[in-house]
Amino acid sequence: MVHNLRLLAWDKLNDTDFGYDWAIEASDTMKKHILSGDHQQLIDFRAR
């Protein structure tokens, strides 16, 4: 759900615990909205 290929840490590709803070936060937020059924938050993502 979250990517920025220009910032890809090639040396961390196999590290399952690695992630940029902003990417982890965005992914967690999207998962929360999906699981709660609050899809409007996802639809209006540019306003966030």
N, C-alpha and C positions, 0 to 999 in steps of 0.2 A: 504494500500500500504506500510505502514511503521509499523514495530513492533520490539520490543525487549522484549520478554516475561520475561527475567530475571530482567528487570527494571520496570516491571509493577507496577504502583502505585495502589494497591488494594483499598486504601481508596478514590481514585478519580474516580472510575469506572463510577459513575453517574454524574460526573461533565463534562458537555459538553464543557466548556471553558478551560479545562486542557489539556496540552500537553507539552512534552519536546521541547525545542527550536529547537533542531536538527531534531526532527520528524516533527514538523510543517513546518520547512524550506524545508525538503525533500519532504513532501507531496505537498506543494505549488508549488515547482519546477516541480514535475511530472504532476500535474494538468495543469500547464502552457503549458508544452510541448504537452500534450494530446489535449488540447483545440486549440492550434495553429497548430496542425498537424505535429509538429516537432518530429516525432517518432524516428528518428535516434539518438537523444539525449537519449532516453529511451533504445534503443538497445545497445548503447555504454556506459551504466551506470557505468561500472567498470572503465572507463577512467576518470570519473568525480571526 
